[in-house]
Amino acid sequence: MSANESPAGRQPTATYDSAFLKACRREPVPHTPVWFMRQAGRSLPEYRKVREGVPMLESCMRPDLVTEITLQPVRRHDVDAAIYFSDIVVPLKAIGIDLDIKPGVGPVVERPIRTRADLAQLRDLTPDDVSYVTEAIGLLTAELGATPLIGFAGAPFTLASYLVEGGPSRTYENAKAMMYGDPELWADLLDRLAEITAAFLKVQIEAGASAVQLFDSWAGALSPADYRRSVLPASAKVFRAVEGYGVPRIHFGVGTGELLKPMSDAGADVVGVDWRVPLDEAARRIGPGKALQGNLDPTVLFAGTEAVEAKTREVLEAAAGLEGHVFNLGHGVMPSTDPDALTRLVEYVHTHTAR
Ligand SMILES: Cc1c2[nH]c(c1CCC(=O)O)Cc1[nH]c(c(CCC(=O)O)c1C)Cc1[nH]c(c(CCC(=O)O)c1C)Cc1[nH]c(c(C)c1CCC(=O)O)C2
């Protein structure tokens, strides 16, 4: 079977008439669909309760917890899609990379990848490595009914930024030193990560995810030329690998105003936009044939209902002429966000876009 073919016999498990999937496919929708990046997480008291005493990575490997945490924001906010509760470093942990997610810090890698010999740490990912993902998605799709489940993975560049730096970074100096100084090693690293990422997304789709999002959160650190030369080929490989399933593919990054066109060219069906570029301008940069996702500044949620509604109207007005629009924040929900503000925002978007 070629990488582009979906396996014979797999039946789509989600209903294909949800507003979210329709918007991704640029079809008419009953209302603009809404979900939030990081909708499952610390903004919810019920999340903090079930996570008590359970380390982040352990929670990602327990199907009962994953199912409960994924469903929490769906129950509470009436969002149009669930996002599978996990983290971008889970597939790396699953192939044996020594890493942890440190509270308030993020992913920390014990032995950073800096040399060709270090590449040996990156073996192929098989479905057995992440059997808890298959199990959790089975539980979830049964509970979710018609609500689509979004699977996700970190893009090769963003994963490489953690693996080469050894942890979060503002400058990515080690990753960029490899990218500029040893382009062959860099290309091989990103290609390995593309294969691991593609395998991880396939597991999620085959288990029942009805869309996937590739998070290249930190790609905004790159110039368009460097992105095209050193990153796009690996991300394009990931998108090609899952093309044959026919599920919408979303591509998102932060600070990527200058990269919207190349990130779209990597093969996404839907391009995620942060709050720095209005959606109509983003559409001009990208050109026809793509749906857009975004892009309310997540900090607006601290400003009170009137400000949230005014800024939401701005987003909806900029989105009015788009071929397809999935409402979201421009980046993840911040942990101190009032969850009621999110619930009100979903209702506001639904009622003000009802057709
Ligand atoms: C860069 C990145 C990471 N992880 C992720 C990204 C890309 C998305 C983005 O740009 O925000 C992706 C991610 N991580 C998590 C999700 C959950 C699904 C959802 O969106 O609801 C998703 C989609 C859970 C999580 N991942 C993490 C948490 C917080 C840890 C906790 O709740 O104990 C959650 C809910 C940890 C994590 N993991 C990472 C960071 C930077 C952090 C935050 C560290 C901190 O502030 O404590 C790496």
The ligand as an ORCA input file, in Angstrom:
! r2SCAN-3c Opt
* xyz 0 1
  C       4.409     23.518     21.872
  C       3.412     22.479     22.318
  C       3.565     21.614     23.432
  N       2.428     20.830     23.490
  C       1.557     21.170     22.477
  C       2.184     22.180     21.714
  C       1.599     22.785     20.481
  C       0.469     23.667     20.801
  C       0.876     25.054     21.234
  O       1.513     25.735     20.445
  O       0.498     25.432     22.345
  C       0.277     20.568     22.122
  C      -0.672     20.233     23.194
  N      -0.425     19.979     24.514
  C      -1.587     19.679     25.154
  C      -2.629     19.679     24.192
  C      -4.033     19.240     24.599
  C      -5.140     19.233     23.750
  C      -5.876     20.568     23.718
  O      -5.546     21.429     22.891
  O      -6.862     20.739     24.477
  C      -2.074     20.057     22.977
  C      -2.741     20.241     21.627
  C      -1.751     19.356     26.567
  C      -0.811     19.969     27.524
  N       0.550     20.040     27.436
  C       1.058     20.623     28.548
  C      -0.018     20.934     29.424
  C       0.140     21.605     30.782
  C       0.624     20.610     31.777
  C      -0.380     20.262     32.825
  O      -1.597     20.486     32.684
  O       0.075     19.711     33.834
  C      -1.189     20.527     28.789
  C      -2.598     20.588     29.320
  C       2.492     20.840     28.818
  C       3.233     21.500     27.726
  N       3.614     20.890     26.562
  C       4.251     21.812     25.751
  C       4.255     23.044     26.437
  C       4.868     24.331     25.905
  C       3.615     22.846     27.675
  C       3.278     23.883     28.732
  C       4.181     23.867     29.906
  C       3.482     24.543     31.069
  O       3.118     25.729     30.955
  O       3.275     23.864     32.091
  C       4.706     21.507     24.364
*
